[in-house]
Amino acid sequence: MVVMFAAAITSVAAEITIPLLAKGIIDGAIAHGNKRLLIPLGLAAVGLGAAVALLNMTRRWIQADAVAQIEKTIRDDLYAHLQRLHASFHDSWQSGQLLSRATTDLSTIRRFAGFGLIFLITNILQFTAVIVLLVQLNWWLGLITFAIFAPVLPVCFRFEKRYKVLSRQVQDQQGDLATIIEESATGIRVLKALGRGRQAAARHDAKAADVYQTQVEKAGLLGSFWALLDLIPNAVICVILVLGTLAVSRHALTLGGMVAFITLALQLVWPVEALGYIIASGQEAATAAQRVLEIFDTVPLINSSEHTVELPSHAPRGHLEFRHVTFTYPDAAEPVLRDIQLELRPGKTLVLTGATGSGKTTMLALVPRLTEVSSGAVLLDGTDIRQLPLPRLRAAIGCAFEDATLFSASVRENVTFGAPDATEDQIEAALTAAQARFAYDLPWGLDTRIGEQGMALSGGQRQRIALARAILAKPEVLILDDPLSALDVHTEARVTQALHQILAGVTALVVAHRPSTVALADTVALLSGGVIAATGSHRDLLENCPEYADLMSAQEEEAA
């Protein structure tokens, strides 16, 4: 950065020196007929011109690398921070707003750092130096020149206030528009199936019209400001030509001084005209930085403890316990879970069931700390999970959710996401257990890319790939959130049979509704009204718990 600014300042100094050489040539070599001075002075001017070009090239080369590295560093830090933020943050933020901050806003910051910032500094130095030289050449003409430029400053302040508002408005609107486009792309099947394409297009057009109107208003403001900045330097040149001619005729200024004065005044045109772009770019960058800082200023609610402990090394592992756990959403009046007490011994399978909205998924999310208990504690092998390093905790927990999330990658990359070093035999075993061997029949086998969110696959296929991913990770505790809901009865039966073997020796906490999946359990827990209403075997609960029997009966009728 030091070399870059040194090159920029030296370039400005060399550029300012050239008019002074012209003055020397006219008032010295030409006025006195000393032709011997023409060649060295001319060569000096050519040398200064070449130096300006070389210094500008050096500055641009260093600058391009520096600002690209700045953008990359901020983007890496932003992505890492987004990964640390709690799940509720991502639930409350629109994906388009996050995307626009991570792409468009960072590019805006880079453009200002790569152009606006350097020229803001060099143009101020150039303007100041040129005004000083103009005053030295002719004090009253130099002061007049400065006085004509003086109104630019209050105009800039007035422009800056209005442009700041419009910049923030258009960047927020672009984030909203990006959200609409992203949602339309991911939900294209729903839009087509319900015939809502026109309505979606109308919604998009309305939001795009808002962006258009704000952009036009911003362009109009910028255009009028630039027009004024173009007018002032040209007015200055006209005044200099008239007053300068008068000064030469009265011998208050030499002819060479007049040429140098006009040439130096012309060097004020670029700093003044560029001021409009610099202020506009600076305001956009400031707004973009404010939007990015809104994310950086969000403090992760779930972190590793400052004093972490390690899990005991003795076997067996996977002893999971909910001890007086209560959970309340931040803005909710009533807790979702109340005084949950549940123990799951190593190698045992507990199926959690209950009516929709009873808190089953919330309870599962507490185990890998995707959300945090409001009171009480979740213990793994006798250790409060809040005292465990997050990477270690989540390495011990394998998850497969009902809404299977896959990535825009190959089947192999998705399956090995939690076990990148898995062998081909291990991958095949996991796919076989999850009844996902269909992957071998895809056009490029396991290397077939399955599209964004795995949308090239059916819902049941996505669930089975996600289940294979959880199985392959070989966790100490396996969390399955209704992982077979999208499967047909026959596939579910095969997967259930395979899971019987896989879950042997693995601690598993499974959310299930279907009686066939409940059969996996060593113990069944009924969650009702935010509390564990009953626990026992499937048969015992059917006989002794009317609520459970009604729930299973309703599920059987729905499946039929």
C-alpha positions, 0 to 999 in steps of 0.5 A: 500500500505504501508503494502504491500511494508513493507511486500515485503521489509521485505521478501527480508531482511529475504531472504538475511539473510538466507545465512548469517546464513549458513555462521555462521553454517559452520564457527562457529558450524561446523568449531569449532565442536559446535553442540549446535549452529546447532539447534538454527541456523537451526531453525532460518533459518527455521523460516526465510523461513517460514517468507518469505512465510508468508510475500509473501502471505500477500503481494500478497493478499494485492496487488491483492485487491489493483490493482484490485481496481485501475483497477476498479477505472480507468475503472469507471472514463474512462466510466464516461468520455466517457459519458461526451464527445461530440457525435462528439468524438464518431463519429470520434473514432473507437469503437474497439479502445475505447474498447481495451483501456477500456479492454486490456489496463487497464488490462495491467496497472493492470498487471504491477501494480500488478507485475512489479512495486512491483518487480522493487522496491524490486529487486533494493533493493535486488540487491543493498543489495546483492552487498553490502554484497558481497563486505563485504564478499570479496571486490575484488570478490564483485566488480568483480561480480558487474562489470560483471553485469554492462553491463546490464544497457545499454543493457536495455536502448537499448531494452527499446527504440525498445520495446516501439515502438513495444508495441505501434504498436501492441496495436494500431493494436489490436484496429483496429482488434477489430474494424473490428471484431465488425463491422463484428459482427454488420453488419453480415446481410449486409455481408451475403446479399451482399455475401462479407464474403470472402472479410471481412475475407480477410480484417480481415486476413490482419489485423490479419497478421499485429498483428501477424508479430508485435507480432513475432518481439516483441517476438524475441526482448524480447527473445534475451534480456531474453537470454542475461539476462539468460547468465550474471547471469550464467557467474557470478556464473562460475566466482565466483566458480573459483575465490572463490575457489582461494580465499578460498585456499589463506585464503582470504575467509572462506568456510562458506563465500564462500557458503554464497557468492555463495548463495547470488550471486544466489539471483541476478539471479532472479532480473536480469532475472526478469528485462526483464519481468519488462521492457517489462511489464513496456513499455506495461503499459506505452504505455497503459497508454498513450493510455488511457490518450489520452481519458482522455485528450480529453476535453468535448466540451459540459458541464453544465455552471458554473452558471446554472439556473433553468427553471421557475416553472410556467406552461405551459412548453415546449416553444422552440425557435431557435433565429438566430441559425447558425451551422457549422461543425468544418472542414466545410467551409460553415454552415449547418444552417444559421440564423434559427429563429423558435418558437414553442409554448407549446403544439404545434407540428411543423413538419420540412421537407426538402430534404435529407442533408438539416440539419434537424437532425442537427437542432434536435440535437441542442435541447438536446445539442448533438451538440452545436450552432456556434452562436445564441441560442436555448431557452427553456421556455425563458432560453438559454439551455446552461445555464441549467444543462445538466441533467435537460435539457435532462430530459426535452427532449425526443428523438426518432431517425430514426436509433433506438438505443436499448440496449442488454437488455429486452424490458422492460428495453429498454422501461423504460430506460428514466422512470425507475419507470414507472408502468405496466399500463404506460408501456402498454399505451406507447407500445399501443400508439407506436403500439408496443404491439407485445412485449407481444407476444414475447417468454418471453413477455416484459422480452424477451432480444432483442440482441445487438442493438435490432437486434432480432427485425425488423427495424419497431419493433425497431422504435416502441420500441424506440418511446414507450421509448420516449413517456413513459419518458413524456418529456416537449419537444418531438423530433422525427426524422422521427420515422415512416420511417421503418413502413408500411403504415397501421402501420404508420396510426395507430401510427399517429392516436395514436400520435395525442392524445399523442402530444396533450398538448406536445411540439413536434418537428418532422422531417418527409417526408411522407405527412401522418406524416406531417399531425401531424403538427400544423405548417410545416417548410421547411428547404432548403439550411440551412435556413427556406424557408417557414412556414405554414400549410400543405395545405398552403404550398402545395398551395403557396410553389412550392418547398414544393409541389414538395417535397411532391409529390416526397414522395408520388410517392416514397411511392407508 
